[in-house]
Amino acid sequence: MNLPQAIELANAFILPGFLTDDAALDEERRRNEEAIQLLSAAWWEAPIGSEQFSYDLVRQLADRNRPLCDSYGADRLRDLSGLNLARSLPVADLVHGVAWMQGRPDAEVAKTAGFEARDLGIAYVEEPVYGKVCGFDIETTSKDPDRGYIINLGLAFMDLTPKAMPHDGHVAYFGIPDMYAEKGVPLTEIHHITWSDLKGKRPFREDRKVQEALLATFKTYPLMAHNAAFEDSWLMLHLDGYAEARKAGQITLIDSRDICRRIDPDVRSLPRESGPATLEHWAQRRGTLAAGEAERHLGLDDVFLMLKTVQAEFNERNLFPGQREEAERKAEKKRPKRRKKTKSS
């Protein structure tokens, strides 16, 4: 498929119920997801104001794809890799997140980080961190944003200081198609959200007040999430205006998983298969989650846990203003004093 074909597909009108057999449903889904990938890439690469189409076209195609996936069967798609979920944030976003927390230019951080940000861990600990962030987490019915629905979100704010507490927490649930009243909510074994939590709730894509409030929040405060590429990918296709604000440089992302991987020395010494950078294991090491206690996998609970764990890691590395100097003064006091030389010696 080429770009003109992708645009034609996105603008096509599909009659409801026209696709009935599994093969046709799956083929149309595959074509939609390929088109979404092509359209997104072309839209991002075009200079602002020179795009061939509005990003609304991409979101609308994703909206059209989800009912196809519902009809085909969410469980049947669960193990199929999608095209439109980013595995990590772009290097420029990771660099900008560090620069924002340290109040210095991106170019300065990038210089320390080096090629492909391989030394970004050094930049993280070069300067103190400060400011206020918005912790954010979502629970969904799929790993892929063009196949599933946002059913739960949590957000809270916290100042980057040694003893701050998360505050102004907010949680919300959102509806999904009625067919899941009988089928059961997908991925319920992970997030433990059931139909009774969602019954009668407005779908996220239809909740204009929530969408407007979220977009205004993300334009005001950096969005911090654990594996922020996941939230970013979902917001691109679910939150109106988000992609446009991202492209205009109005939204800052901070990935707490990247913080863990870059500055927590335990990550490098633990087996990769143990998942040392997962929020649950990181929180257990930093004491914000008791050993043996499990992560809740609910929006607001995970936000509070993430923010407190980031704070604990920054405290561990003396990254808040004045901490490094205080640590050096304490270390100096503990050093044995050198005896003064006498004439006889």
C-alpha positions in Angstrom: 0.0 0.0 0.0 1.3 3.5 -0.8 0.2 6.8 0.7 -2.5 7.8 -1.9 -4.0 4.3 -1.4 -4.0 4.8 2.3 -5.7 8.2 2.0 -8.3 6.7 -0.3 -9.0 3.9 2.2 -9.3 6.3 5.1 -11.8 8.3 3.1 -13.8 5.3 1.9 -17.3 4.7 3.3 -17.8 1.1 4.5 -21.4 -0.1 4.9 -22.1 -1.5 8.4 -22.4 -5.2 8.3 -20.9 -5.4 4.8 -18.0 -7.5 6.1 -19.3 -10.7 7.6 -16.9 -13.6 7.3 -13.7 -13.8 9.3 -11.3 -13.6 6.4 -12.9 -10.4 5.1 -12.9 -8.8 8.6 -9.3 -9.7 9.2 -8.1 -8.5 5.8 -9.9 -5.2 6.2 -8.3 -4.8 9.7 -4.9 -5.5 8.3 -5.4 -2.9 5.5 -6.7 -0.3 8.0 -3.7 -0.8 10.4 -1.2 -0.6 7.5 -2.9 2.6 6.4 -2.8 4.1 9.9 0.9 3.5 10.0 1.5 5.1 6.6 -0.7 8.1 7.3 0.8 8.7 10.7 4.3 8.6 9.3 3.5 11.0 6.5 1.7 13.4 8.7 4.6 13.5 11.2 7.2 14.0 8.5 5.4 16.9 6.8 6.2 20.4 8.1 3.6 22.0 10.2 0.9 23.5 8.0 2.0 21.4 5.0 0.3 18.2 5.8 -1.8 16.6 3.0 -4.6 15.8 5.5 -5.8 16.4 9.0 -4.7 14.0 11.8 -8.5 13.6 12.4 -8.4 11.3 9.4 -6.0 8.9 11.2 -8.0 8.9 14.4 -11.2 8.3 12.4 -9.7 5.3 10.7 -8.6 3.9 14.0 -12.2 4.5 15.3 -13.5 2.5 12.3 -11.0 -0.3 12.9 -12.0 -1.1 16.5 -15.5 -2.4 15.7 -13.9 -4.7 13.1 -11.6 -6.1 15.8 -14.6 -6.5 18.1 -16.4 -8.5 15.4 -13.3 -10.6 14.6 -12.6 -11.3 18.2 -10.2 -9.4 20.5 -8.8 -12.6 22.0 -7.8 -13.8 18.5 -5.8 -10.7 18.0 -4.1 -10.6 21.4 -0.9 -12.4 20.3 -0.7 -10.7 16.9 1.9 -7.8 16.8 0.3 -4.5 15.8 1.9 -1.8 13.7 0.9 1.3 15.7 2.3 0.8 19.2 5.7 2.4 19.7 8.1 0.4 21.8 10.0 3.4 23.1 10.0 7.2 22.9 12.1 8.9 20.3 15.5 10.0 21.5 14.7 13.6 21.2 11.8 13.2 23.6 13.9 11.4 26.2 16.5 14.1 26.0 13.9 16.9 26.3 12.4 15.2 29.4 15.8 15.3 31.1 16.3 18.9 30.0 12.9 20.0 31.3 13.5 18.5 34.8 17.0 20.2 35.0 15.9 23.5 33.5 18.6 23.5 30.8 18.7 23.5 27.0 18.1 20.3 25.1 21.3 20.8 23.2 23.3 20.7 26.4 21.7 17.5 27.5 22.1 16.0 24.0 25.8 16.8 24.0 26.4 14.8 27.2 24.0 12.0 26.0 26.0 11.5 22.8 25.1 9.4 19.8 21.6 7.9 20.1 21.6 9.1 23.7 23.8 6.2 24.8 25.2 8.3 27.7 21.9 9.8 28.7 22.3 8.2 32.1 25.2 10.6 32.7 23.1 13.6 31.8 20.4 12.5 34.2 22.8 12.9 37.2 24.7 16.0 36.0 22.3 18.5 37.4 19.5 18.7 40.1 15.9 18.1 39.1 12.9 20.2 40.0 9.4 21.2 38.8 5.9 19.8 38.9 4.8 16.8 36.8 1.6 15.1 36.0 1.7 11.3 36.6 -0.5 9.4 34.2 -1.6 5.8 33.6 -4.2 4.1 31.5 -5.8 0.6 31.5 -6.9 -0.7 28.2 -8.6 -3.7 26.5 -5.7 -4.3 24.1 -2.0 -3.5 23.8 -2.7 -1.9 20.4 -4.4 1.6 20.3 -6.1 1.0 17.0 -7.7 -2.3 18.2 -8.9 -1.6 21.8 -10.4 1.0 24.2 -9.2 3.1 27.1 -11.3 1.9 30.1 -9.6 3.5 33.1 -7.2 6.3 33.7 -5.5 7.8 36.7 -3.6 11.0 37.1 -2.0 13.0 39.9 0.5 15.8 40.3 3.7 16.0 42.3 6.5 18.5 42.9 9.9 17.1 42.3 11.2 17.6 45.8 12.5 15.1 48.4 9.4 14.8 50.6 6.5 15.9 48.3 3.4 13.8 48.1 1.2 13.1 45.0 -1.9 15.3 45.1 -5.1 16.1 43.3 -5.5 12.5 42.1 -8.3 11.8 39.6 -9.6 8.4 38.4 -12.2 7.7 35.7 -13.8 4.7 34.0 -15.0 4.5 30.4 -17.5 2.4 28.5 -17.0 -0.2 25.8 -19.4 -1.9 23.4 -22.3 -3.8 24.9 -21.0 -7.1 23.4 -18.5 -7.3 26.2 -21.2 -7.6 28.8 -21.4 -11.2 27.9 -17.9 -11.8 26.5 -16.2 -10.2 29.5 -13.8 -7.2 29.5 -10.6 -8.1 27.6 -7.4 -8.3 29.7 -9.4 -8.4 32.9 -6.9 -10.9 34.3 -4.4 -8.0 34.3 -6.3 -4.9 35.4 -9.2 -6.8 37.1 -11.8 -4.4 35.6 -15.1 -6.0 35.0 -18.3 -5.1 33.2 -19.9 -3.8 36.4 -17.1 -1.2 36.5 -17.9 0.0 33.0 -21.7 -0.5 32.7 -23.4 2.8 31.7 -20.1 4.7 31.3 -19.4 7.0 28.4 -16.7 5.7 26.0 -13.4 7.7 26.2 -13.7 8.8 22.6 -17.1 10.3 23.3 -16.3 12.1 26.5 -15.5 15.6 25.3 -15.1 17.2 28.8 -12.5 14.6 29.8 -10.7 15.0 26.5 -10.5 18.8 26.8 -9.4 18.6 30.4 -6.6 16.1 29.6 -5.3 18.0 26.7 -5.2 21.3 28.7 -3.4 19.5 31.5 -0.8 17.9 29.2 0.0 21.2 27.6 0.6 22.7 31.1 2.5 20.0 32.9 4.9 17.3 31.7 3.3 13.9 31.3 5.2 11.3 33.3 4.4 7.6 32.7 6.1 4.3 33.2 6.9 3.2 29.6 5.5 6.5 28.3 5.6 5.3 24.7 2.5 3.2 25.6 0.4 6.1 26.8 1.8 8.3 24.0 0.7 5.8 21.3 -2.8 5.5 22.8 -3.3 9.2 23.2 -2.3 9.8 19.6 -5.3 7.8 18.4 -7.7 8.4 21.2 -7.3 12.0 22.4 -8.4 14.7 20.0 -5.7 17.4 19.5 -3.0 15.4 21.3 -1.0 14.5 18.1 -1.2 18.1 16.9 0.0 19.5 20.3 2.9 16.9 20.3 4.0 17.9 16.9 3.9 21.6 17.8 6.2 21.0 20.8 3.5 21.8 23.4 3.7 18.5 25.3 6.6 17.1 27.3 6.9 13.4 28.0 9.0 11.9 30.8 9.5 8.1 30.9 9.9 6.8 34.4 11.0 3.4 33.0 13.8 5.2 31.2 14.8 6.9 34.5 15.0 3.4 36.1 17.0 1.9 33.3 19.5 4.8 33.1 20.3 5.6 36.7 19.3 2.6 38.9 22.5 0.5 39.1 20.5 -2.6 40.1 19.0 -2.9 36.6 22.4 -3.7 35.1 23.2 -6.4 37.7 19.8 -8.2 37.6 18.8 -10.8 35.0 16.9 -9.2 32.1 14.3 -11.9 32.2 13.4 -10.8 35.8 12.0 -7.5 34.5 14.1 -5.2 36.8 12.7 -2.1 35.1 9.1 -3.0 35.6 7.3 -0.6 38.0 6.6 -3.4 40.4 10.2 -4.7 40.8 11.6 -1.2 40.8 9.2 -0.1 43.6 10.1 -3.2 45.6 13.8 -2.3 45.4 13.2 1.3 46.5 10.8 0.4 49.3 7.7 2.1 47.9 6.1 -1.4 47.5 6.6 -4.1 50.0 8.5 -7.2 49.0 6.1 -9.7 47.6 3.4 -7.1 47.2 2.0 -6.8 43.7 1.4 -3.7 41.5 -2.4 -3.0 41.3 -2.5 -2.3 37.5 -5.1 0.4 38.1 -4.6 3.9 36.8 -4.5 6.0 40.0 -2.8 3.3 42.1 0.0 2.9 39.6 0.4 6.7 39.2 0.9 7.2 43.0 3.3 4.2 43.1 5.3 5.5 40.1 5.6 9.1 41.4 6.8 7.9 44.9 9.3 5.5 43.3 10.7 8.1 41.0 11.1 10.4 44.1 12.8 7.6 46.0 15.3 7.0 43.1 16.1 10.7 42.9 16.6 10.8 46.7 18.9 7.7 46.4 21.0 9.5 43.7 21.0 12.9 45.6 19.4 14.6 42.5 17.2 17.2 44.3 18.7 20.7 44.8 21.2 20.9 47.6 21.3 17.1 48.3 24.7 16.6 46.6 26.3 19.4 48.5 24.9 18.1 51.8 26.1 14.6 51.1 29.6 16.0 50.4 29.6 18.0 53.7 28.6 14.9 55.6 31.3 12.8 53.9 33.9 15.5 54.7 33.0 15.4 58.4 33.5 11.6 58.5 36.9 11.7 56.9 39.7 11.3 59.5 41.5 14.6 60.1 45.2 14.7 59.1 47.6 15.2 61.9 49.7 18.3 61.7 53.4 17.8 61.3 55.6 18.9 64.1 59.2 20.1 63.8 60.5 16.9 65.4 58.6 14.7 62.9 
